[in-house]
Amino acid sequence: MTEKTRRRASSKGKTLDLIRSAGPISRVELAELTGLTQATISTVVRELLADGVISETGRGESTGGKPRMRLEINPASRLAIGVHVGQDYITYVVADLGGTVVGRTRVDGPGDASPITIVGRMSDDIESLIIGLDLDRASIVGMGLAIPGPVDRENGTVRGVPSLAGWSDFPIRKALATSTGLQCEFDNDATAAAIGEYWLGATEGYGTYASVYMGSGIGSGIVIDGTIYHGVSSNVGEIGHTSVDARGLVCPCGNIGCLEMYAGPRAVVEKAADAVANGTLDIPLTGRISVDFAAIGSAAEKGDGAARALIEESAEYLASALVSMVNLLDLQLIVLAGSAFATAGSTYVQIISRILAERTLARGIHGVEVRMSVNGNDAAALGAATLVLQDRLSPRSLRSVTFA
C-alpha cells in the first residue's frame, strides 16, 4: 500500500467513524471535526455514498444559508459473521455496520472431536445461519474467528490450548475460510472482546483500558491510548497465567501458581464439587464447567453462603492480579466480558472495584472504573465480527501496535 493510498484509507476510515458515531452529520461538520479539507471530505463522502455504506437523509435546519445535507450510516449495507470457539459452546453472530446483532446461534462446543470434523460442522452452522436469516450474501464482507490462546495469528493456528486438545498447529483459519468461501480474520478471544467494546463506543472517554475475558480461562485485551496492543505474537494479556502464588499449584501450562488455578471457572467448580461431597454445598453438578459455574454464580446471587464464598474468593484472586495490571499499565477502565460473568458479574464488579480502590499505586491520583461488558455472552463473537468490519472498512482509529 502506497503512502497516498494509506492516507486515503485513513481519511475514509476517520470520516466513516464520525458518521457512525455522530450522524446524522453534514459535510461541513465532518471537515471541522476531522481536520480534513472540504475537498477531501467531498471526495471521501462521494466514495462512501457510491459504496452504499452511508446515505443522505435530508437537510438539517438552516443556520442562515442553505440547509446542509445530512449523512448517516447505512447499517445493513455490510454484514460480518463472528464466531467464538469456546470449551462448551461455539457462538455465532451476524452483526451489521452499526454493531447491531441481526442474528445469533449457539451450539455445543468441540468436545473431543477432531478439528476437521468441527470445521465441517461449523461450515454447516454458518450456512444454516445465512439461510435462516435470509442474508444477502453480497453484503457479507467476511468472518471473524475468536479462539482461546495461545494463538499464532500469522499462520492461523492455536498451540497448546487446554480446552482444544488436538488442535495445535491445525490451520483452522485457512480450513474455515476454504470450507465457507468467506475471508476469515483470526484473533485471541480476549483481544476480540476488547475491540468489540471499542467499536460499539462502550469505552468512550477512556483511551487506556483492559477488557478481561473469562470463559473457560481468563485473558485480557489491552488498549493503550486508543491503540490495541497485540504484543509480539498476539498473545498479550494472558492474565490467567500470571503467578499469584510462587509456591502454589502447578498449572498445565508449566507455570506455578497461575491465576486460573485459583480464580478460573474450573477451579471454582472443583472446589464446589468438594463442598458438595462434604455436604456444605447443595448444588447439582453436571460435569460441564460453564453450566456448573453458572449454577454456582446463580446460587451465590440468591444468597447461598457457600456458593458466595467461592465466587468471592475467585473475585479476590482476580482483583489481586488486576492490581498488578493496573499498576503496570496505569489503566483507567476494566471491562469484564465473557460467559463466566453472566450470573455473578455484579459480585465481581463490586469486589474488584473495592480492591482496586484500596491497593492500586495511583489511587490518590485517579480511580479505575470497573464495569460489565455491553455485549454480554456474545462479547468475543461480536468482537470477532467487528474484526472483519474494521479490517474491511476501517471505521474507527483503533490501531494495532506490537512495540517489537
C-alpha positions in Angstrom: 0.0 0.0 0.0 1.4 3.4 -1.1 1.6 6.3 1.3 -1.1 8.1 -0.7 -3.4 5.1 -0.6 -2.8 4.7 3.1 -3.7 8.4 3.7 -6.8 8.0 1.6 -7.9 4.9 3.6 -7.2 6.7 6.9 -9.3 9.7 5.8 -12.1 7.4 4.7 -12.0 5.4 8.0 -11.9 8.6 10.1 -14.9 10.0 8.2 -16.9 6.9 8.3 -16.2 6.6 12.0 -17.6 10.0 12.7 -20.7 9.4 10.6 -21.3 6.2 12.6 -20.8 7.8 16.0 -22.1 11.3 15.4 -24.5 11.1 12.5 -26.6 12.4 11.0 -23.9 14.9 10.3 -23.1 17.4 7.5 -20.0 17.6 5.3 -19.0 20.9 6.8 -19.2 19.4 10.3 -17.1 16.4 9.2 -14.4 18.7 7.9 -14.4 20.7 11.2 -14.2 17.5 13.3 -11.7 15.6 11.3 -9.4 18.5 10.3 -9.6 17.3 6.7 -10.2 19.8 3.9 -13.6 20.3 2.3 -12.2 18.9 -0.9 -11.0 15.7 0.8 -14.3 15.3 2.6 -16.3 15.8 -0.6 -14.2 13.1 -2.3 -14.4 10.7 0.6 -18.2 11.2 1.1 -18.7 10.6 -2.7 -16.9 7.3 -2.4 -18.8 6.2 0.7 -22.1 7.1 -1.0 -21.1 5.1 -4.1 -20.1 2.1 -1.8 -23.6 2.3 -0.2 -22.2 2.4 3.3 -23.7 5.9 4.0 -26.8 7.7 2.7 -28.1 11.2 2.6 -31.0 11.7 5.0 -32.3 15.2 4.1 -31.3 18.6 5.1 -30.8 20.0 8.6 -32.1 23.2 10.0 -30.9 26.4 8.3 -28.3 28.4 10.1 -28.8 31.4 7.8 -27.8 29.9 4.5 -28.8 26.9 2.5 -29.6 24.0 4.9 -26.8 21.4 4.9 -27.4 17.8 3.6 -27.1 15.3 6.5 -25.3 12.0 6.2 -25.8 8.8 8.2 -24.6 5.3 8.2 -26.4 2.6 6.3 -26.0 -0.3 8.8 -27.4 -3.1 6.6 -25.1 -2.3 3.8 -22.3 -4.5 5.3 -22.6 -7.6 7.4 -20.0 -9.7 9.2 -20.1 -13.1 10.8 -18.4 -13.6 14.2 -17.5 -17.0 15.6 -16.3 -17.7 19.1 -15.0 -21.2 19.8 -15.2 -21.9 23.5 -14.8 -25.1 25.5 -18.5 -25.8 26.0 -20.1 -23.8 23.2 -19.5 -22.3 19.8 -21.3 -19.0 19.3 -22.2 -17.4 16.0 -23.4 -13.9 15.5 -24.1 -11.8 12.4 -23.5 -8.0 13.0 -24.2 -5.1 10.8 -22.1 -2.0 10.2 -23.7 -0.3 13.2 -22.6 -3.2 15.5 -26.2 -4.4 15.9 -26.6 -8.2 16.2 -29.0 -9.2 13.5 -28.9 -12.9 14.3 -27.1 -15.4 16.6 -27.0 -19.0 17.5 -25.1 -21.1 20.0 -24.3 -24.8 19.7 -22.3 -27.4 21.7 -18.6 -26.9 21.8 -15.9 -29.1 20.1 -15.6 -31.6 22.9 -13.1 -34.3 21.9 -14.0 -34.2 18.1 -11.2 -33.6 15.7 -10.7 -30.1 14.3 -11.5 -31.4 10.8 -14.9 -32.7 12.0 -15.6 -29.4 13.8 -14.7 -27.3 10.7 -17.3 -29.3 8.7 -19.9 -28.8 11.5 -19.1 -25.0 11.7 -19.4 -24.6 8.0 -22.9 -26.2 8.1 -23.8 -24.0 11.1 -22.7 -20.8 9.2 -24.6 -21.8 6.1 -27.7 -22.5 8.1 -27.4 -19.1 9.8 -27.1 -17.3 6.4 -30.1 -19.2 5.0 -32.2 -18.9 8.2 -31.7 -15.1 8.3 -32.2 -14.8 4.6 -29.0 -12.7 4.3 -27.8 -11.0 1.2 -24.5 -12.9 0.6 -23.1 -9.9 -1.3 -23.3 -7.8 1.8 -21.3 -10.2 3.9 -17.7 -8.9 4.0 -16.2 -11.8 5.8 -16.0 -13.8 9.0 -14.1 -13.3 12.2 -12.9 -16.2 14.4 -12.2 -15.6 18.1 -10.5 -18.5 19.9 -8.7 -19.0 23.2 -4.9 -18.5 23.1 -2.1 -19.1 22.6 -2.7 -18.2 19.0 -0.4 -17.9 16.0 -2.1 -15.2 14.0 0.4 -15.3 11.2 -0.4 -19.0 10.5 -4.0 -19.0 11.7 -3.4 -21.8 14.3 -3.6 -22.3 18.0 -1.0 -24.0 20.2 -1.3 -25.8 23.4 -4.8 -24.6 24.3 -6.1 -26.9 27.2 -9.7 -26.7 26.1 -8.8 -27.6 22.4 -6.7 -30.7 22.8 -5.6 -32.0 19.4 -5.9 -28.6 17.7 -2.3 -27.5 18.0 -1.0 -26.3 14.6 -4.2 -27.2 12.8 -4.7 -24.5 10.2 -8.2 -23.5 11.5 -8.3 -20.1 9.8 -7.5 -21.5 6.3 -9.7 -24.5 6.7 -12.7 -22.5 7.7 -12.1 -19.9 5.0 -11.9 -22.6 2.4 -14.9 -24.5 3.6 -17.2 -21.4 3.8 -15.8 -19.4 1.0 -15.5 -16.4 3.3 -12.4 -14.4 4.1 -11.5 -15.1 7.7 -9.9 -12.9 10.3 -8.5 -14.5 13.4 -7.6 -13.4 16.9 -7.4 -14.2 20.6 -10.9 -14.1 22.1 -10.0 -11.6 24.8 -8.5 -9.2 22.2 -11.6 -9.6 20.0 -13.8 -8.7 23.0 -11.7 -5.6 23.7 -12.1 -4.5 20.0 -15.8 -5.1 20.2 -16.2 -2.8 23.2 -14.3 0.0 21.5 -16.3 -0.5 18.2 -19.6 0.0 20.0 -18.4 3.1 21.8 -18.7 1.4 25.2 -15.3 2.8 26.2 -16.0 6.3 25.1 -13.9 8.7 27.1 -11.3 6.1 28.1 -8.2 5.8 25.9 -6.5 3.2 28.1 -8.3 0.2 29.4 -8.4 -3.6 29.6 -11.2 -6.0 28.7 -10.9 -9.0 31.0 -12.5 -12.0 29.3 -13.4 -15.1 31.4 -14.8 -18.1 29.7 -13.1 -21.4 30.3 -10.0 -19.5 31.1 -9.0 -15.9 31.9 -7.4 -13.5 29.4 -7.4 -9.8 28.6 -7.4 -7.4 25.7 -5.4 -4.2 26.2 -5.9 -0.8 24.6 -3.3 1.9 25.3 -4.0 5.5 24.1 -6.6 4.2 21.7 -4.3 1.5 20.3 -4.9 -2.2 20.6 -1.8 -3.8 21.9 -1.2 -7.2 20.3 2.3 -7.9 21.6 5.0 -9.6 19.5 2.9 -12.7 18.7 -0.7 -11.6 19.5 -0.6 -13.4 22.9 -0.7 -10.3 25.1 -2.9 -10.1 28.2 -2.7 -13.8 29.3 -3.5 -12.7 32.9 -4.8 -16.1 33.7 -1.2 -17.4 33.5 0.3 -14.8 35.8 1.5 -16.3 39.0 -0.4 -15.4 42.1 1.4 -17.9 44.3 5.1 -18.6 43.8 4.8 -21.9 45.8 1.3 -22.8 44.6 -0.3 -25.3 42.3 1.4 -26.4 39.0 -0.6 -25.2 36.0 -1.0 -27.3 32.9 1.0 -24.5 31.1 4.0 -25.4 33.2 3.9 -22.3 35.4 3.4 -22.3 39.1 0.5 -20.6 40.9 -1.3 -19.4 37.8 -4.4 -17.2 38.4 -6.6 -19.6 36.6 -5.8 -22.3 39.1 -7.5 -20.2 41.8 -9.9 -17.9 40.1 -10.9 -19.6 36.9 -14.3 -21.4 36.4 -12.7 -24.9 36.5 -11.0 -24.1 39.8 -14.3 -22.8 41.3 -16.2 -25.8 40.1 -13.6 -28.2 41.5 -13.9 -26.5 44.9 -17.7 -26.7 44.6 -17.5 -30.4 43.9 -15.5 -30.9 47.2 -18.1 -28.8 49.0 -20.9 -30.9 47.6 -19.1 -34.0 48.6 -18.7 -32.9 52.2 -22.2 -31.6 52.5 -21.5 -27.8 52.8 -23.0 -27.0 49.4 -26.1 -28.4 47.8 -26.0 -27.8 44.0 -26.4 -30.5 41.3 -23.3 -30.5 39.2 -23.3 -31.7 35.6 -19.6 -32.0 34.8 -19.8 -29.2 32.3 -17.7 -26.4 33.6 -19.7 -23.5 32.2 -23.0 -24.9 33.3 -21.8 -25.7 36.8 -20.0 -22.3 37.2 -23.2 -20.5 36.2 -25.2 -22.6 38.7 -22.7 -21.6 41.5 -22.9 -18.0 40.5 -26.7 -18.1 40.5 -26.8 -19.7 43.9 -24.3 -17.1 45.2 -26.6 -14.3 43.9 -29.6 -15.9 45.6 -27.8 -15.9 49.0 -26.2 -19.3 49.3 -23.3 -18.7 51.7 -21.0 -21.5 50.5 -21.5 -20.6 46.8 -21.0 -16.9 47.5 -17.7 -17.7 49.4 -16.4 -19.5 46.3 -17.3 -16.6 43.9 -15.9 -14.0 46.3 -12.6 -16.0 46.6 -12.4 -16.1 42.8 -13.1 -12.4 42.5 -10.5 -11.5 45.2 -7.8 -13.5 43.3 -8.7 -11.9 40.0 -8.7 -8.4 41.7 -5.2 -9.0 43.1 -3.9 -9.8 39.6 -5.7 -6.7 38.2 -4.0 -4.5 40.8 -0.7 -5.6 39.2 -2.0 -5.0 35.7 -3.3 -1.5 36.6 0.0 -0.6 38.3 2.0 -1.7 35.2 -0.2 -0.1 32.6 -1.9 2.8 34.5 -5.3 1.8 33.3 -8.5 3.9 33.6 -11.1 1.2 33.0 -11.6 -2.5 33.4 -14.4 -4.2 31.4 -15.5 -7.6 32.4 -16.6 -9.8 29.5 -17.4 -13.4 28.8 -19.9 -16.0 29.8 -18.4 -16.6 33.2 -19.5 -13.2 34.4 -23.1 -13.8 33.3 -24.6 -14.8 36.6 -22.4 -13.3 39.3 -20.9 -10.3 37.4 -22.2 -7.8 39.9 -20.2 -9.5 42.7 -17.0 -9.4 40.6 -17.6 -5.7 39.8 -18.1 -4.9 43.4 -15.1 -6.8 44.8 -12.7 -5.8 42.0 -13.7 -2.1 42.3 -13.2 -2.1 46.1 -9.7 -3.8 45.9 -8.5 -1.6 43.1 -9.6 1.5 45.1 -7.7 0.2 48.1 -4.5 -1.1 46.6 -3.5 0.5 43.2 -0.5 2.7 43.5 -2.0 5.7 41.7 -5.3 5.5 43.6 -4.8 9.0 45.0 -4.4 10.4 41.5 -7.2 8.6 39.6 -9.7 5.9 40.1 -10.3 2.8 38.0 -13.8 2.2 36.8 -14.9 -1.5 36.6 -18.0 -2.3 34.5 -19.6 -5.2 32.8 -19.3 -5.6 29.0 -22.2 -4.2 26.9 -22.0 -7.4 24.8 -22.7 -10.0 27.5 -22.1 -13.6 26.5 -21.6 -12.5 22.9 -18.6 -10.3 23.6 -16.0 -12.5 21.8 -18.2 -13.4 18.9 -19.3 -9.9 18.3 -15.8 -8.7 18.7 -14.8 -11.2 16.0 -17.4 -9.8 13.7 -16.0 -6.3 14.3 -12.5 -7.5 13.4 -13.8 -8.1 9.9 -15.7 -4.8 9.7 -12.8 -2.9 11.0 -10.4 -4.6 8.6 -12.5 -4.0 5.5 -13.9 -0.5 6.3 -11.5 1.0 9.0 -14.5 2.8 10.7 -12.5 3.6 13.8 -9.0 4.8 14.5 -8.2 1.7 16.6 -4.8 0.7 15.5 -2.5 -2.2 16.3 0.9 -2.0 17.8 3.5 -4.5 19.0 6.3 -2.5 20.4 8.6 -5.0 18.8 
